[in-house]
Amino acid sequence: MKAAMVEHPKKLTVREIPRPVIGDYDVLCKLLYGATCTGTDQHLIEGRFPWPVTYPTVLGHESVGRVIEVGDSVRHFRVGDLVSRVGAPADRNGSYGVNWGGFAEYGVARDHWAMRADGFPASDWSPYRINQIIPPDIDARAATMIITWRETLSYLNRMGKCANSAVLIVGSGGNGLAFASHAAAAGAGQITVLGSLSRRAAVHASGAHAHIDYRAPDVADQLTKLCPDGFDTIIDAVGQAESANQVLPHLKAGGTLGIYGIDDFETCRLQPHRARGSFTVYSGGYDEAETHQAVIERIRDGRLDAGIWLDLDRVFPLNEIHRAFEAVRERRSIKALVRL
């Protein structure tokens, strides 16, 4: 089967790898669509991912697949089910790795519910809680957004109360827009996005109340005017070395700061003296599975619209995946859709 492989930093190719073989608790999926991620995927391509990587590696973690075969002990998946976060496994002989293998023609999901019920240790099934069933009324193309939406919603929920609060989001990429949409759905009183001027329409469509160009010379004055008492919550969806420090003076005393982005993960250093007073740094991560049903409900009632992030009618074939990433790098797309 074909898969998008980062052979080494700066070299993305599409080549043949073996089709997966499933075990008793596995399901084989025909992968349908995947969405590009400027955080994980782009950092892997550039060789800037902050955690160890085994190159060559199969790219992609925002893919969905259709079940075509089930293992003997599978009880919760059926042939025809649409499944989230499906990916190809790493080569057993170590000739290539996966991060997380979603840009391939076939992938494997695991019946983690059955494994848990049958007494397997959590280390065997817990990583596969990302494999959730997507209801048939959800468009498979739009379903690629579920991964981004689940991660960011879990992160925001874990940060704490959002209703009636003032929220500042640094970054207007896919994650920044997702945080804005979730904050709007949670009833935040003031949602401000500090990001690219070219994303203004998308920022307002996501539910934000204000958008400030990050290149404007008077950013600090604009933030103070919008929220003189400071923001209750600041989420840095970019994670550059100084991005959090630049907005820290606008965090309310007792507020919460979360650094979600990974651009400069290893060199990011906070300067707490810039803040108005004591504050909390959120470092609790996220759990995709815990927000799966909430995301499905928000898709159904229209609070999450994939069309803000993706052009659902502009789909790149797998063998032209480099064009999808070019569209994102050149800011012609927020995220790009790949047919697998």
C-alpha positions in Angstrom: 0.0 0.0 0.0 1.0 3.6 -0.4 2.0 5.8 2.6 3.4 9.4 3.0 6.8 8.9 4.5 9.2 11.5 5.9 12.4 9.8 4.9 14.5 12.3 6.8 14.0 16.0 7.8 13.0 18.1 4.7 12.2 15.0 2.5 8.5 13.9 2.2 7.8 11.1 -0.2 5.0 8.7 -1.0 6.1 5.1 -1.3 5.0 1.5 -0.9 5.0 -0.2 2.6 3.4 -3.5 3.6 -0.4 -3.6 4.2 -1.1 -4.1 8.0 -1.9 -7.5 9.4 -4.4 -7.4 12.3 -4.5 -9.2 15.6 -7.5 -10.6 17.6 -8.5 -7.2 19.0 -7.7 -5.2 15.9 -9.7 -3.9 13.0 -8.4 -3.2 9.6 -9.6 0.1 8.1 -9.5 1.5 4.6 -8.3 5.0 5.3 -10.4 7.7 3.6 -9.3 11.2 4.4 -6.6 12.9 6.5 -6.1 16.6 7.4 -2.7 18.3 7.7 -1.5 19.6 11.0 0.9 22.5 11.1 1.9 21.6 14.6 2.8 17.9 14.6 3.1 17.1 10.9 5.0 20.2 9.9 7.4 19.9 12.8 8.1 16.3 11.8 8.8 17.2 8.2 11.1 20.0 9.2 12.9 17.9 11.8 11.8 20.1 14.7 9.5 17.8 16.6 10.4 18.1 20.3 10.2 14.4 21.1 12.3 11.5 19.7 11.5 10.5 16.1 12.5 7.3 14.3 13.1 8.3 10.6 11.9 7.3 8.2 8.4 7.7 9.6 4.8 7.5 8.3 3.1 10.9 8.8 -0.4 11.8 9.8 -2.5 11.8 13.0 -5.8 13.4 11.8 -7.1 10.6 9.6 -10.4 8.6 9.6 -11.0 5.2 8.2 -13.7 2.7 7.4 -13.6 -0.8 9.0 -13.2 -3.6 6.4 -12.1 -6.5 8.6 -12.3 -7.3 12.3 -10.3 -9.6 14.5 -11.7 -12.6 16.3 -12.0 -10.9 19.7 -13.5 -7.6 18.5 -16.9 -6.8 19.9 -17.4 -3.0 19.6 -16.5 -2.3 15.9 -18.3 -3.6 12.9 -17.5 -3.7 9.2 -18.6 -0.3 7.8 -17.9 1.8 10.9 -16.1 5.1 10.5 -13.3 5.3 13.0 -11.1 8.2 14.3 -7.3 8.4 14.5 -6.6 5.3 12.5 -3.0 4.8 11.4 -0.6 2.3 9.9 1.6 0.5 12.4 5.4 0.7 12.5 7.5 -1.9 10.6 8.1 -4.9 12.9 11.7 -5.1 11.7 12.4 -1.4 12.5 12.9 -0.2 8.9 10.5 2.7 9.5 8.5 4.2 12.3 5.1 6.0 12.5 4.0 9.4 13.7 1.1 8.3 13.8 0.8 6.6 10.4 -2.5 8.2 9.3 -1.4 9.2 5.8 -1.6 5.7 4.3 -4.1 3.7 2.4 -4.8 1.3 5.2 -4.5 1.5 9.0 -5.4 -0.4 12.2 -7.6 0.5 15.1 -8.0 -1.5 18.3 -11.0 -2.5 20.4 -9.8 -1.0 23.6 -13.2 -1.5 25.3 -12.9 -5.3 24.8 -9.3 -5.4 25.9 -10.1 -3.5 29.1 -13.1 -5.8 29.8 -10.9 -8.9 29.2 -8.4 -7.8 31.8 -5.5 -6.6 29.7 -3.2 -4.0 31.4 -3.9 -0.4 30.6 -0.7 0.0 28.8 -2.0 -2.3 26.1 -5.3 -0.6 25.4 -5.2 3.0 26.8 -3.2 4.4 23.8 -6.0 3.2 21.5 -8.8 5.2 23.3 -8.2 7.7 20.4 -10.0 5.1 18.2 -13.6 6.1 18.6 -16.6 5.4 16.4 -17.9 8.3 14.3 -21.7 8.2 13.7 -22.8 7.7 10.1 -24.4 11.1 9.8 -21.0 12.8 10.1 -19.3 13.6 6.8 -16.1 11.6 6.6 -14.2 14.7 5.2 -15.4 16.9 8.0 -14.6 14.1 10.5 -10.9 14.7 10.0 -11.4 17.8 12.2 -12.6 15.7 15.1 -9.0 15.1 16.3 -8.2 18.8 16.5 -11.5 19.6 18.1 -11.2 16.8 20.7 -7.7 17.8 21.8 -8.4 21.5 22.1 -11.8 21.0 23.9 -10.3 18.6 26.4 -7.4 21.1 27.0 -9.8 24.0 27.5 -12.2 22.1 29.8 -9.3 21.0 32.0 -8.0 24.6 32.3 -11.2 25.5 34.2 -14.3 27.6 34.0 -14.7 29.5 30.8 -18.3 30.9 31.0 -18.5 34.7 31.2 -14.7 35.0 31.3 -12.2 36.9 29.1 -10.1 34.7 27.0 -7.1 35.6 24.9 -5.8 33.2 22.2 -2.4 33.6 20.7 -2.4 32.2 17.2 -5.0 32.0 14.4 -4.1 28.7 12.9 -6.2 25.5 13.2 -5.7 25.1 16.9 -6.2 28.8 17.7 -9.5 28.8 15.8 -10.6 25.6 17.6 -10.0 27.2 21.0 -12.0 30.3 19.9 -14.9 28.1 18.8 -14.9 26.1 22.1 -14.7 29.2 24.2 -17.6 30.7 22.3 -19.7 27.5 22.9 -18.8 27.6 26.6 -20.2 31.2 26.9 -17.0 33.2 27.3 -17.7 36.8 27.7 -14.8 38.2 25.7 -12.8 36.1 23.2 -9.8 37.8 21.5 -7.5 36.2 19.0 -4.0 37.6 18.4 -3.0 36.3 15.0 -2.5 36.8 11.3 -4.5 39.6 9.5 -5.2 37.2 6.7 -7.3 35.0 9.0 -9.7 37.7 10.1 -12.8 36.2 8.4 -12.1 32.8 9.9 -11.4 34.2 13.3 -14.8 35.9 13.4 -16.5 32.9 11.9 -15.1 30.8 14.8 -16.9 32.9 17.3 -14.2 35.3 18.5 -15.3 38.8 19.4 -12.1 40.6 18.5 -9.1 39.9 16.3 -5.8 41.8 16.6 -3.0 41.6 14.0 0.0 40.2 15.8 2.3 42.5 13.7 0.5 45.7 14.7 2.8 48.2 16.5 0.2 48.9 19.2 -0.7 45.3 20.2 -0.3 46.1 23.9 -2.5 49.2 23.7 -5.2 47.3 21.8 -5.2 44.4 24.4 -5.4 46.9 27.3 -8.3 48.7 25.6 -10.2 45.5 25.0 -9.7 44.1 28.5 -8.4 46.7 31.0 -8.6 44.4 33.9 -6.7 41.6 32.2 -7.8 38.3 30.7 -8.9 35.4 32.9 -7.4 32.9 30.5 -4.6 33.1 28.0 -3.9 30.2 25.6 -0.7 30.3 23.5 -1.6 28.1 20.6 1.8 28.9 18.9 4.4 28.2 21.5 7.2 30.4 20.2 10.0 31.3 22.6 8.6 34.8 23.5 5.0 34.6 22.6 3.7 33.9 26.1 5.9 36.5 27.6 4.6 39.2 25.3 1.0 38.7 26.4 1.7 37.9 30.1 1.3 41.5 31.2 -2.3 41.2 30.1 -3.2 38.2 32.2 -5.3 39.0 35.2 -3.8 38.4 38.6 -4.9 34.9 39.6 -5.5 34.0 35.9 -4.4 30.9 34.0 -1.9 30.6 31.2 -1.7 27.6 29.0 1.1 27.0 26.4 -0.4 24.6 23.9 1.8 25.2 20.8 5.2 23.5 20.3 7.1 25.8 17.9 9.9 26.4 20.4 9.0 23.7 22.9 12.5 23.2 24.3 13.5 26.9 24.5 10.3 28.5 25.8 11.1 30.3 29.0 8.5 32.3 31.0 9.3 35.6 32.7 6.8 35.6 35.6 7.8 39.1 36.7 6.0 40.5 33.6 2.7 39.4 35.0 0.3 41.6 37.1 0.5 39.1 40.0 0.5 35.5 40.8 -0.9 33.2 38.1 -1.4 29.5 37.3 0.4 27.8 34.5 -1.7 25.0 33.2 0.2 21.8 32.4 -2.4 19.1 32.5 -2.5 18.2 28.8 -5.6 16.7 27.2 -7.4 13.4 26.7 -9.1 13.1 23.3 -11.5 10.3 24.2 -13.1 12.3 27.1 -14.5 14.9 24.7 -15.4 12.7 21.7 -19.2 12.7 22.4 -19.2 16.5 23.1 -17.5 17.2 19.8 -20.0 15.0 17.9 -22.9 16.9 19.5 -21.3 20.2 18.6 -20.9 19.1 15.0 -24.6 18.1 14.9 -25.9 21.3 16.3 -23.7 23.5 14.1 -21.4 24.9 16.8 -18.4 23.3 15.0 -18.2 23.8 11.3 -15.4 22.1 9.4 -15.7 24.6 6.6 -14.0 27.3 8.6 -10.8 25.2 8.7 -11.1 23.1 5.5 -12.2 23.5 1.9 -14.1 20.3 1.7 -14.3 20.4 -2.1 -10.6 20.9 -2.5 -9.0 17.5 -1.8 -5.4 16.6 -2.5 -4.7 13.0 -3.6 -2.2 11.1 -1.4 0.5 11.1 -4.1 0.3 15.0 -4.2 0.4 15.4 -0.4 3.4 17.8 -0.7 1.0 20.2 -2.5 -1.3 20.1 0.5 1.5 21.1 2.9 2.6 23.8 0.4 -0.9 25.3 0.5 -0.7 25.4 4.3 2.9 26.8 4.5 2.0 29.5 1.9 -1.2 30.4 3.9 -3.5 29.5 1.1 -5.2 27.0 3.5 -5.6 26.8 7.2 -5.6 23.0 7.0 -5.6 20.9 3.9 -7.6 17.7 3.2 -5.9 14.6 1.7 -7.7 11.7 0.1 -6.1 8.5 1.1 
